[in-house]
Amino acid sequence: MQQTAPQTRNFLEQQKPDGNPQGYRIAVEGMSCQHCVAKVDKAIRALPDVTAVRVSLDENLAEVSGGKPHQVIAAVEAAGYHARPMPQIPESCELPVTRPDATAQETETRRIDGGYQLAIEDMTCASCVATVERAIRAVPGVTDAAVNLVEKRAQVSGGEPRAVVNAVIDQGYQARLLETPADGGSLLLEVSGTVDQSLPEFVKRLDSQAKVEAEADRWRIDTSLHPADLLLELRQAGLQARLIEEYVDPRVEQAREARQEIRRSWQRAALAGVVGAGLMVAHFGSLLPELQAPGGQIVWFAVGLLCLFVMGFSGGNYYRGAWKQAKHAAANMDTLVAMGTGAAWLSSMLLVIWPDFTSQAGAGLYFDASVMILAFLQFGHALETRAKRTTGEAIGSLLGLAPKTARVERRDQEVELPVSLLQPRDRIRVRPGERIPIDGEVVDGASSVDESMLSG
């Protein structure tokens, strides 16, 4: 849990006349020197009603008293720096605990604090990233958003997830909400011992709202109990239970999608390249009849239909993306590709249908260019995706070194749980020489940590 720094707390306490807090903090990104600090300080002090300002370069924040936070953020943005509000957390703040009777508002607050991720398809360039980020930030309640083009992910804080997904879809991009390991309270257990139909009743005595279903030789339990507490209760009842890890690393799914995308790109590039190269060879080798020759118009019309099929197969993703952007009065790289190849095909087809449109009918046929452009683009896309996959696999291999389980202390006992089922404020025990399974704060004991993976 992030705690308010002492100097920040003192500053805020000075701004609390009559017990009403008026001080607040703004995170400022992009400051690199004292000149930046002075510039931000000047921009904030220029606002009406601002009574005190302290800008910290080390902490990348501005502590402000008076004025309106949104006006301060706008002033900092106008000065050329990125700003966002920072929540004020009392020193005695405790993380909320999920309860079966939690209200919708409490659930919303927990979700906003943790943020959530979206998987976004069809992004191809920086313009797409800007469009998506702008659409997300426009959703009421969204406090922060970061879009990653390489991973095709968006990290969002605040707002209603369904509304954010719809906002991205409305901009012409496919989007879906990614589930996190902490989503929901569904557990899959493998229980050994004397197991009969009394197990559901046993669990319901612990949690009256729990749901227990048998799945083959396993049990599906939906409960608000902590997984470690449930295992301890089952252990005390004489049953040996083991939690089955259900969380799938999203990088595994990303790698699978990348392999499929590379395969599709190679297929599209191969078809477009073969057809385009064949047309170029036939054209320069005079293997195709002149447009004005007998039967030439029919041959070229067939060539045009062939190229149209190739364009649909090899460049369909570009045309669909351009159409979605056009419906929203926007443009991106797909628009450029669609206009270029489409103009080459349409102008050539116009000459085939109407040969007398120009005095040099045969010189204006660009069917080969329309498909060769797509061949080069798909070839480059395959190389780009492969490079991304290589980078992702390297990062995934590094993350794969982290332990998959952790020992959680509950009721003066240790219970081994999958890392994906750990919850805020869990206390885990790490023995000397072991790898640390998750980020946290040392509350007891001391040891040394091998940081060579980070420092070299």
C-alpha positions as CSV (number, residue, x, y, z in Angstrom):
1,M,0.0,0.0,0.0
2,Q,1.4,3.4,-0.9
3,Q,1.8,5.6,2.1
4,T,1.9,9.4,2.1
5,A,5.5,10.5,2.5
6,P,6.3,12.4,5.7
7,Q,7.2,15.7,4.0
8,T,4.0,15.4,1.9
9,R,1.9,14.6,5.0
10,N,3.4,17.7,6.8
11,F,2.6,19.8,3.8
12,L,-1.0,18.6,3.7
13,E,-1.5,19.1,7.4
14,Q,-0.5,22.7,7.0
15,Q,-3.3,23.1,4.5
16,K,-6.1,21.9,6.8
17,P,-7.7,25.0,8.3
18,D,-10.7,24.0,10.4
19,G,-10.0,20.4,9.8
20,N,-10.9,20.5,6.1
21,P,-8.1,19.2,3.9
22,Q,-7.4,21.4,0.9
23,G,-4.0,20.2,-0.1
24,Y,-3.6,17.6,-2.8
25,R,-0.9,16.0,-5.0
26,I,-0.5,15.9,-8.7
27,A,1.9,13.4,-10.4
28,V,4.0,15.2,-13.0
29,E,5.9,13.3,-15.7
30,G,8.6,14.6,-18.0
31,M,10.5,16.8,-15.6
32,S,14.3,16.4,-16.1
33,C,15.9,19.4,-14.4
34,Q,15.4,22.3,-12.1
35,H,14.3,24.4,-15.1
36,C,11.4,22.0,-15.5
37,V,10.6,22.4,-11.8
38,A,10.5,26.1,-12.1
39,K,8.4,26.0,-15.2
40,V,5.8,23.7,-13.6
41,D,5.8,25.8,-10.4
42,K,5.2,29.0,-12.3
43,A,2.4,27.4,-14.3
44,I,0.6,26.3,-11.2
45,R,1.1,29.5,-9.2
46,A,-0.5,31.5,-12.1
47,L,-3.8,29.9,-11.4
48,P,-6.3,31.8,-9.2
49,D,-7.0,30.6,-5.7
50,V,-3.7,28.6,-5.5
51,T,-2.1,29.5,-2.2
52,A,0.9,27.1,-1.9
53,V,3.0,25.0,-4.3
54,R,5.8,22.6,-3.8
55,V,7.3,20.8,-6.9
56,S,9.6,17.8,-6.3
57,L,11.9,16.6,-9.1
58,D,12.9,13.5,-7.2
59,E,9.3,12.4,-6.5
60,N,7.9,13.6,-9.8
61,L,5.0,15.3,-8.1
62,A,3.5,18.7,-7.2
63,E,1.9,19.4,-3.9
64,V,-0.8,22.1,-4.2
65,S,-3.0,24.0,-1.8
66,G,-6.0,25.8,-3.2
67,G,-7.4,25.9,-6.7
68,K,-9.0,23.1,-8.6
69,P,-7.1,19.9,-9.3
70,H,-8.4,19.7,-12.9
71,Q,-7.3,23.3,-13.5
72,V,-3.8,22.5,-12.1
73,I,-3.5,19.4,-14.4
74,A,-4.6,21.4,-17.4
75,A,-2.0,24.1,-16.6
76,V,0.8,21.5,-16.2
77,E,-0.2,19.9,-19.5
78,A,-0.2,23.3,-21.2
79,A,3.4,23.8,-19.9
80,G,4.4,20.7,-21.8
81,Y,4.3,18.0,-19.1
82,H,2.0,15.1,-18.4
83,A,0.0,15.3,-15.2
84,R,-2.5,13.2,-13.4
85,P,-4.1,13.3,-9.9
86,M,-2.7,11.2,-7.1
87,P,-5.1,9.8,-4.4
88,Q,-4.5,11.0,-0.9
89,I,-4.1,7.9,1.4
90,P,-4.3,8.4,5.2
91,E,-1.6,6.9,7.3
92,S,-4.1,4.6,9.0
93,C,-5.6,3.4,5.7
94,E,-6.3,-0.3,5.4
95,L,-6.9,-2.2,2.2
96,P,-10.5,-3.2,1.8
97,V,-11.4,-6.8,2.2
98,T,-13.8,-8.5,-0.2
99,R,-16.9,-9.6,1.5
100,P,-19.9,-11.5,0.2
101,D,-22.2,-8.6,1.2
102,A,-20.0,-5.9,-0.4
103,T,-21.9,-3.2,-2.2
104,A,-21.5,-2.4,-5.8
105,Q,-19.9,0.9,-4.9
106,E,-17.3,-0.8,-2.7
107,T,-16.5,-3.3,-5.5
108,E,-16.1,-0.5,-7.9
109,T,-13.7,1.3,-5.6
110,R,-11.5,-1.8,-5.3
111,R,-11.5,-2.3,-9.0
112,I,-10.5,1.3,-9.8
113,D,-7.6,1.1,-7.3
114,G,-6.2,-1.9,-9.0
115,G,-6.9,-1.0,-12.6
116,Y,-7.6,-3.5,-15.3
117,Q,-6.3,-4.4,-18.7
118,L,-7.8,-4.5,-22.2
119,A,-6.7,-6.6,-25.2
120,I,-7.0,-4.4,-28.3
121,E,-6.6,-5.7,-31.8
122,D,-6.1,-4.0,-35.2
123,M,-3.7,-1.3,-33.8
124,T,-1.0,-0.8,-36.4
125,C,0.7,2.6,-35.7
126,A,1.2,5.5,-33.3
127,S,-2.0,7.1,-34.7
128,C,-4.0,4.1,-33.6
129,V,-2.5,4.3,-30.1
130,A,-3.4,8.0,-29.8
131,T,-6.9,7.3,-31.0
132,V,-7.5,4.5,-28.6
133,E,-6.0,6.4,-25.6
134,R,-8.1,9.4,-26.4
135,A,-11.2,7.3,-26.6
136,I,-10.5,5.6,-23.2
137,R,-9.7,8.9,-21.4
138,A,-13.0,10.3,-22.7
139,V,-15.0,7.7,-20.7
140,P,-16.4,9.2,-17.5
141,G,-14.5,8.0,-14.4
142,V,-11.3,7.1,-16.2
143,T,-8.3,8.5,-14.3
144,D,-5.4,7.1,-16.3
145,A,-4.8,5.0,-19.4
146,A,-1.6,3.7,-21.1
147,V,-1.8,1.9,-24.5
148,N,1.0,-0.4,-25.6
149,L,1.3,-1.0,-29.3
150,V,3.7,-3.9,-29.1
151,E,1.7,-5.9,-26.6
152,K,-1.6,-4.6,-28.0
153,R,-2.8,-4.0,-24.4
154,A,-4.2,-1.0,-22.5
155,Q,-3.8,-0.5,-18.8
156,V,-6.8,1.5,-17.5
157,S,-7.6,3.0,-14.1
158,G,-11.1,4.0,-13.2
159,G,-14.3,4.0,-15.3
160,E,-16.6,1.2,-16.1
161,P,-14.8,-1.6,-17.9
162,R,-17.7,-2.3,-20.2
163,A,-18.0,1.3,-21.2
164,V,-14.3,1.5,-21.9
165,V,-14.4,-1.6,-24.1
166,N,-17.4,-0.1,-26.0
167,A,-15.6,3.2,-26.4
168,V,-12.6,1.4,-28.0
169,I,-14.9,-0.7,-30.2
170,D,-16.7,2.5,-31.3
171,Q,-13.4,3.7,-32.7
172,G,-13.1,0.7,-34.9
173,Y,-10.9,-1.6,-32.9
174,Q,-11.6,-5.0,-31.4
175,A,-11.3,-4.9,-27.6
176,R,-12.0,-7.2,-24.7
177,L,-11.5,-7.1,-21.0
178,L,-8.6,-9.3,-19.7
179,E,-9.3,-11.2,-16.6
180,T,-6.7,-11.0,-13.9
181,P,-5.7,-13.7,-11.4
182,A,-7.6,-12.0,-8.7
183,D,-10.9,-11.7,-10.6
184,G,-13.6,-13.7,-9.0
185,G,-13.5,-16.2,-6.1
186,S,-13.7,-19.5,-8.1
187,L,-11.3,-22.2,-6.9
188,L,-10.7,-25.6,-8.4
189,L,-9.6,-28.2,-5.8
190,E,-8.4,-31.7,-6.0
191,V,-9.4,-33.4,-2.7
192,S,-8.2,-36.7,-1.5
193,G,-9.5,-38.7,1.5
194,T,-13.0,-39.5,2.5
195,V,-14.9,-37.4,0.0
196,D,-18.7,-37.7,-0.5
197,Q,-21.7,-35.4,-0.9
198,S,-21.0,-34.0,2.6
199,L,-18.2,-31.8,1.2
200,P,-20.7,-29.1,-0.1
201,E,-22.4,-28.9,3.3
202,F,-19.0,-28.7,5.0
203,V,-18.0,-25.7,2.8
204,K,-21.4,-24.0,3.2
205,R,-20.9,-24.2,7.0
206,L,-17.8,-22.1,6.5
207,D,-19.4,-19.7,3.9
208,S,-23.2,-19.8,3.6
209,Q,-22.9,-18.1,0.2
210,A,-20.5,-20.6,-1.3
211,K,-21.3,-22.7,-4.3
212,V,-19.8,-26.2,-4.6
213,E,-20.0,-28.3,-7.8
214,A,-18.3,-31.6,-8.7
215,E,-16.2,-31.6,-11.9
216,A,-15.0,-35.1,-12.6
217,D,-12.6,-35.9,-9.8
218,R,-12.3,-32.2,-8.8
219,W,-14.4,-29.7,-7.0
220,R,-15.3,-26.2,-8.2
221,I,-15.9,-23.9,-5.2
222,D,-17.1,-20.3,-5.4
223,T,-16.4,-18.6,-2.1
224,S,-15.3,-15.4,-0.5
225,L,-13.0,-17.3,1.9
226,H,-9.3,-16.9,1.6
227,P,-7.9,-19.9,-0.3
228,A,-5.5,-20.6,2.4
229,D,-8.2,-20.6,5.1
230,L,-10.2,-23.0,3.0
231,L,-7.3,-25.4,2.7
232,L,-6.6,-25.2,6.5
233,E,-10.3,-26.0,7.3
234,L,-10.2,-29.0,4.9
235,R,-6.9,-30.1,6.4
236,Q,-8.4,-30.0,10.0
237,A,-11.3,-32.0,8.7
238,G,-8.9,-34.8,7.7
239,L,-8.9,-34.0,3.9
240,Q,-5.9,-33.4,1.8
241,A,-6.7,-30.7,-0.7
242,R,-4.6,-29.1,-3.5
243,L,-5.5,-26.0,-5.4
244,I,-5.3,-26.4,-9.2
245,E,-3.7,-23.5,-11.0
246,E,-6.1,-22.1,-13.6
247,Y,-4.4,-18.8,-14.3
248,V,-2.9,-18.8,-17.8
249,D,0.0,-16.4,-18.4
250,P,-1.3,-13.9,-21.0
251,R,2.2,-14.1,-22.7
252,V,1.5,-17.7,-23.6
253,E,-1.7,-16.6,-25.4
254,Q,0.2,-13.7,-27.0
255,A,2.8,-16.1,-28.3
256,R,0.2,-18.4,-29.8
257,E,-1.6,-15.5,-31.4
258,A,1.8,-14.2,-32.7
259,R,2.5,-17.6,-34.4
260,Q,-0.9,-17.6,-36.0
261,E,-0.4,-14.0,-37.2
262,I,3.0,-14.8,-38.7
263,R,1.7,-17.8,-40.5
264,R,-1.2,-15.8,-41.9
265,S,1.1,-13.0,-43.0
266,W,3.4,-15.4,-44.8
267,Q,0.5,-16.9,-46.6
268,R,-0.9,-13.5,-47.7
269,A,2.5,-12.3,-48.7
270,A,3.2,-15.5,-50.7
271,L,-0.1,-15.3,-52.7
272,A,0.2,-11.6,-53.4
273,G,3.9,-12.0,-54.3
274,V,3.3,-14.9,-56.7
275,V,0.5,-13.2,-58.5
276,G,2.2,-9.8,-58.6
277,A,5.5,-11.3,-59.8
278,G,3.7,-13.4,-62.4
279,L,1.9,-10.4,-63.8
280,M,5.1,-8.4,-64.0
281,V,6.9,-11.2,-65.8
282,A,4.0,-11.7,-68.2
283,H,3.7,-7.9,-68.8
284,F,7.4,-7.4,-69.6
285,G,7.6,-10.6,-71.6
286,S,4.6,-9.6,-73.7
287,L,2.8,-12.8,-72.6
288,L,-0.5,-10.9,-72.1
289,P,-2.4,-9.5,-75.1
290,E,-2.8,-5.8,-75.6
291,L,-6.0,-4.3,-74.2
292,Q,-7.1,-3.2,-77.7
293,A,-6.3,-6.6,-79.2
294,P,-9.2,-9.0,-79.9
295,G,-10.0,-10.8,-76.7
296,G,-7.6,-8.6,-74.7
297,Q,-10.3,-6.8,-72.8
298,I,-11.7,-10.1,-71.5
299,V,-8.3,-11.4,-70.5
300,W,-7.5,-8.2,-68.6
301,F,-11.0,-8.2,-67.0
302,A,-10.2,-11.7,-65.7
303,V,-6.8,-10.5,-64.4
304,G,-8.6,-7.7,-62.6
305,L,-11.0,-10.2,-60.9
306,L,-8.0,-12.3,-59.9
307,C,-6.2,-9.3,-58.4
308,L,-9.4,-8.4,-56.6
309,F,-9.5,-11.8,-55.0
310,V,-5.8,-11.6,-54.0
311,M,-6.4,-8.1,-52.6
312,G,-9.3,-9.4,-50.5
313,F,-7.3,-12.3,-49.2
314,S,-3.9,-10.6,-48.7
315,G,-5.1,-7.1,-47.7
316,G,-8.5,-7.7,-46.2
317,N,-7.3,-6.6,-42.8
318,Y,-6.1,-3.2,-44.2
319,Y,-9.4,-2.6,-46.0
320,R,-11.5,-3.5,-42.9
321,G,-9.4,-1.3,-40.7
322,A,-9.7,1.6,-43.2
323,W,-13.5,1.2,-43.4
324,K,-13.8,1.2,-39.6
325,Q,-11.7,4.4,-39.4
326,A,-13.7,6.1,-42.2
327,K,-17.0,5.4,-40.3
328,H,-15.5,7.5,-37.4
329,A,-14.1,10.2,-39.6
330,A,-10.5,9.1,-38.8
331,A,-7.5,7.7,-40.7
332,N,-4.5,5.6,-40.0
333,M,-2.0,3.5,-41.9
334,D,-4.7,1.2,-43.1
335,T,-6.3,4.2,-44.8
336,L,-3.1,4.9,-46.7
337,V,-2.7,1.3,-47.8
338,A,-6.4,1.0,-48.8
339,M,-6.3,4.2,-50.8
340,G,-3.1,3.4,-52.6
341,T,-3.9,-0.2,-53.7
342,G,-7.5,0.6,-54.2
343,A,-6.7,3.6,-56.5
344,A,-4.3,1.4,-58.6
345,W,-7.0,-1.3,-59.0
346,L,-9.9,1.0,-59.7
347,S,-8.0,3.1,-62.3
348,S,-6.8,-0.1,-64.0
349,M,-10.4,-1.6,-64.0
350,L,-11.7,1.6,-65.4
351,L,-9.4,1.4,-68.4
352,V,-10.4,-2.3,-68.9
353,I,-14.1,-1.4,-69.0
354,W,-13.6,1.8,-70.9
355,P,-10.5,1.5,-73.1
356,D,-11.0,4.8,-74.8
357,F,-10.8,6.7,-71.5
358,T,-7.2,7.6,-72.4
359,S,-5.2,7.6,-75.6
360,Q,-2.7,5.2,-74.2
361,A,-5.0,2.5,-72.7
362,G,-2.4,-0.2,-72.2
363,A,0.0,2.1,-70.3
364,G,-2.4,2.7,-67.4
365,L,-2.8,-0.9,-66.0
366,Y,-1.4,-1.2,-62.5
367,F,-2.9,-4.5,-61.4
368,D,0.6,-5.9,-60.6
369,A,1.4,-2.9,-58.4
370,S,-1.9,-3.2,-56.4
371,V,-0.9,-6.8,-55.3
372,M,2.8,-6.3,-55.0
373,I,2.3,-3.5,-52.5
374,L,0.3,-5.9,-50.3
375,A,3.0,-8.6,-50.7
376,F,5.7,-6.3,-49.4
377,L,3.5,-5.0,-46.6
378,Q,2.6,-8.5,-45.4
379,F,6.2,-9.6,-45.7
380,G,7.2,-6.7,-43.5
381,H,4.4,-7.4,-41.1
382,A,5.5,-11.0,-40.7
383,L,9.1,-9.9,-39.9
384,E,7.8,-7.3,-37.5
385,T,5.5,-9.8,-35.7
386,R,8.4,-12.3,-35.5
387,A,10.6,-9.7,-33.9
388,K,7.9,-8.8,-31.4
389,R,7.4,-12.5,-30.6
390,T,11.2,-13.0,-30.1
391,T,11.2,-10.0,-27.7
392,G,8.1,-11.3,-25.9
393,E,9.6,-14.8,-25.5
394,A,12.7,-13.4,-24.0
395,I,10.7,-11.4,-21.5
396,G,8.5,-14.4,-20.8
397,S,11.5,-16.6,-20.2
398,L,12.8,-14.0,-17.7
399,L,9.4,-13.9,-16.0
400,G,9.2,-17.7,-16.0
401,L,12.1,-17.8,-13.5
402,A,9.7,-16.5,-10.9
403,P,8.3,-19.1,-8.5
404,K,4.8,-20.3,-9.3
405,T,3.8,-20.8,-5.6
406,A,4.3,-19.0,-2.3
407,R,4.0,-20.0,1.3
408,V,1.3,-17.9,3.0
409,E,1.1,-17.5,6.8
410,R,-2.4,-18.0,8.1
411,R,-3.3,-18.7,11.7
412,D,0.3,-19.3,12.6
413,Q,0.6,-22.0,9.9
414,E,2.0,-22.0,6.4
415,V,-0.1,-22.9,3.4
416,E,1.4,-23.2,-0.1
417,L,-0.7,-21.3,-2.7
418,P,-0.3,-20.5,-6.4
419,V,1.0,-17.0,-6.8
420,S,-2.0,-16.0,-8.8
421,L,-4.3,-16.6,-5.8
422,L,-2.4,-14.3,-3.4
423,Q,-4.4,-11.3,-2.1
424,P,-3.4,-7.9,-0.8
425,R,-2.0,-7.9,2.7
426,D,-1.1,-11.6,2.6
427,R,2.1,-12.4,4.6
428,I,4.4,-14.8,2.8
429,R,7.5,-16.5,4.0
430,V,10.7,-16.6,1.9
431,R,13.6,-18.6,3.2
432,P,17.2,-17.7,2.6
433,G,18.3,-18.8,-0.9
434,E,14.8,-18.9,-2.3
435,R,13.5,-16.8,-5.1
436,I,11.0,-14.1,-4.1
437,P,7.6,-15.0,-5.7
438,I,6.0,-11.5,-5.8
439,D,6.6,-7.9,-5.1
440,G,6.0,-6.9,-1.5
441,E,7.4,-5.2,1.7
442,V,9.6,-6.9,4.2
443,V,7.9,-6.8,7.6
444,D,10.1,-9.2,9.5
445,G,13.5,-10.8,9.3
446,A,16.5,-10.0,7.1
447,S,18.5,-11.7,4.4
448,S,20.4,-11.0,1.2
449,V,19.0,-11.0,-2.3
450,D,20.8,-11.9,-5.5
451,E,20.2,-9.0,-7.8
452,S,22.5,-10.0,-10.6
453,M,19.5,-10.6,-12.9
454,L,18.8,-6.8,-12.7
455,S,22.2,-5.3,-12.2
456,G,24.4,-7.8,-14.1
